[in-house]
Each structure stands twice: as structure tokens, then as C-alpha cells.
């Protein structure tokens, strides 16, 4: 009998070759881990999105499937991509909310202005971090991957190291470099 991680790797490889049932089975086996990632992401985000963890996982899954080929060699690569998908879901939602605030179809009435101001500042922060990530990726793609997996995906240093094929110490150094870079860009 296969171990769960071997079974997941086998299913992900079958999904890569177009087996839809294998993709669905892999998702079912990884669902609890995806929920953990989403909880971590949502905890960090506070109440900036209207999504709950289940909605974030499901929206990320839909994006994974709509991307076309499910090219994951193993569980680690799947989670690295899932973190990226969650990142884009949150950023797209924040952008949509910002567009709505600037003349969307619905008129918003806020009785407590402090709530509106805090949501706007959090939205702005997420968009600024996302834009700074583009600069970071241009400078060093691995640093950007570390930030994406840690900040947006909630992966541990060990999980990131496994996904990138580096040591935990390298991830720690990359995280420190990335934080310094982002701090410089975000706080000129």
C-alpha cells in the first residue's frame, strides 16, 4: 500500500497527464492542508476580504484548474503553487473592492468611519506589498517565492525549503533579505 505522500505524488503526476479523477482525489487528500494554509492567510489578513477559509480554498482550486495543465511533480510544488493562487485571489479581491469604492455599482454607506479607514489602509498595504513583490521578483525570483509562500501562503520555513530544494537556513536568510528589500521599497 502506498504512503499518503507517495499516493499524492502519484495522483498529482496522473493529474498532470490529464486525469481529472486523479486531480480531484489529490485535492480531497490535500484539502485539510489547504484549509490550514487558508486559515493562516486569513488570520494574517484580518477582515480585509469577504472570503472565509473555505471560499479561499475553493477559489484557489478553481484557479488551479483554470490554469490549464496541473504541472505538479509532488506535494511540495503543489503547495507552492497553491500559495501563489491564494495570493492572487486575495489581491484580486482587494483590487475589486478598491474599484467598487471608487465608483462601483453599489453605493456604500459607512456609519463608523474608523472601520472604512482601517479596511482601506489594509487594502492599500496588500496592494503595495503586491507591487513591491514585482520589484523583488525582478531582483531575485527566489526571494519573491519565499515571501509569497510565507506571507501569502502561510507555509513554514521547512515547507518552503522543501518546495524550493534549499535548506531552512537559506530560507531564513532569504526571508531576512526579502524583508529588508520590501521595507526599503515600502518605507522610502
C-alpha positions in Angstrom: 0.0 0.0 0.0 1.3 3.5 -0.9 2.0 6.1 1.8 -0.1 9.2 1.7 2.7 11.3 0.3 3.5 8.7 -2.3 -0.1 8.4 -3.2 -0.4 12.2 -3.5 2.7 12.4 -5.8 1.2 9.6 -7.9 -2.1 11.4 -8.2 -0.5 14.7 -9.0 1.5 13.1 -11.8 -1.6 11.5 -13.2 -3.4 14.8 -13.0 -0.5 16.4 -14.9 -1.2 13.8 -17.6 -4.9 14.9 -17.8 -6.6 12.5 -15.3 -9.4 14.6 -13.9 -10.3 12.0 -11.3 -6.7 11.9 -10.0 -6.7 15.7 -9.7 -10.0 15.6 -7.7 -8.7 12.8 -5.4 -5.4 14.7 -4.8 -7.4 17.8 -3.9 -9.5 15.8 -1.5 -6.4 14.3 0.2 -4.8 17.8 0.4 -7.9 19.6 1.4 -7.1 19.8 5.2 -3.6 21.2 4.4 -5.1 23.7 2.0 -7.6 24.8 4.8 -4.6 25.2 7.1 -2.9 27.4 4.6 -6.0 29.5 4.0 -6.6 29.9 7.8 -3.0 31.1 8.1 -3.5 33.6 5.3 -6.9 34.8 6.6 -5.5 35.2 10.1 -2.7 37.4 8.7 -5.2 39.4 6.6 -7.7 40.0 9.3 -11.0 41.1 7.9 -9.8 42.5 4.7 -11.6 40.1 2.5 -15.1 38.9 2.4 -13.9 35.3 1.9 -13.7 32.7 4.6 -11.1 29.9 4.5 -13.4 27.5 2.6 -14.1 30.1 -0.1 -10.4 31.0 -0.4 -9.5 27.3 -0.8 -12.3 26.7 -3.3 -11.4 29.8 -5.3 -7.8 28.9 -5.3 -8.7 25.4 -6.5 -10.7 26.8 -9.4 -7.8 28.9 -10.4 -5.5 25.9 -10.3 -7.8 24.1 -12.7 -8.4 27.0 -14.9 -4.7 27.4 -15.4 -4.8 24.5 -17.8 -2.2 22.0 -17.0 -1.7 20.8 -13.5 2.0 20.5 -13.7 2.9 19.5 -10.1 5.7 17.0 -9.6 4.9 16.4 -5.9 3.1 17.8 -2.9 5.7 20.5 -2.2 5.3 22.0 -5.7 1.5 21.8 -5.4 1.6 23.8 -2.1 4.0 26.4 -3.6 1.6 27.0 -6.4 -1.4 26.9 -4.1 0.2 29.7 -2.1 0.6 31.7 -5.3 -3.0 31.1 -6.2 -4.2 32.3 -2.8 -2.0 35.4 -3.2 -3.7 36.2 -6.5 -7.2 35.5 -5.1 -6.7 38.0 -2.2 -5.0 40.6 -4.4 -7.8 40.4 -7.0 -10.4 40.7 -4.3 -8.7 43.8 -2.8 -8.5 45.4 -6.2 -12.2 44.7 -6.9 -13.1 46.2 -3.6 -11.0 49.3 -4.3 -12.6 49.6 -7.7 -16.0 49.4 -6.1 -15.1 52.1 -3.6 -14.1 54.4 -6.4 -17.4 54.3 -8.2 -18.6 50.7 -8.3 -22.2 49.8 -8.9 -23.3 49.9 -5.3 -23.4 52.9 -3.1 -21.6 52.1 0.2 -22.7 53.8 3.4 -20.4 53.5 6.4 -21.7 54.7 9.8 -18.5 54.1 11.6 -15.7 55.8 9.6 -12.9 54.1 11.5 -14.0 50.7 10.0 -13.8 52.1 6.5 -10.5 53.8 7.0 -8.9 50.6 8.5 -10.1 48.5 5.6 -8.8 51.0 3.1 -5.4 51.1 4.8 -5.2 47.3 4.9 -6.3 47.1 1.2 -3.6 49.7 0.3 -1.0 47.7 2.2 -1.8 44.5 0.4 -1.6 46.2 -3.0 1.6 48.0 -2.1 3.2 44.7 -1.0 2.0 43.0 -4.2 3.5 45.8 -6.3 6.8 45.6 -4.3 6.8 41.8 -4.9 7.1 42.6 -8.6 10.2 44.6 -8.0 11.5 41.9 -5.7 10.9 39.2 -8.3 12.8 41.2 -10.9 15.7 41.5 -8.5 15.6 37.9 -7.2 12.9 35.4 -8.1 13.7 33.0 -5.2 13.3 35.8 -2.6 9.9 36.6 -4.1 8.9 33.0 -3.9 9.9 32.8 -0.3 7.8 35.9 0.5 4.9 34.6 -1.5 4.9 31.2 0.2 5.4 32.6 3.7 3.4 35.9 3.7 0.6 35.0 1.3 0.6 31.2 1.7 1.5 30.8 5.4 4.0 27.9 4.7 6.6 27.2 7.3 10.3 27.6 6.7 10.7 23.9 6.5 7.9 23.6 3.9 9.4 26.4 1.8 12.8 24.8 2.0 11.4 21.5 0.7 9.4 23.2 -2.1 12.5 25.2 -3.3 15.0 22.5 -2.7 17.2 24.6 -0.3 18.0 24.4 3.4 15.9 26.0 6.1 18.8 28.3 6.9 18.8 29.5 3.2 15.1 30.2 3.6 15.8 32.2 6.8 18.5 34.3 5.0 16.2 34.8 2.0 13.3 35.9 4.3 15.6 38.4 6.0 16.9 39.8 2.7 13.4 40.0 1.3 12.0 41.7 4.4 14.9 44.3 4.1 14.2 44.8 0.4 10.4 45.2 0.9 11.0 47.5 3.9 13.2 49.7 1.8 10.7 49.8 -1.1 7.6 50.2 1.1 9.1 52.8 3.5 11.2 55.1 1.4 
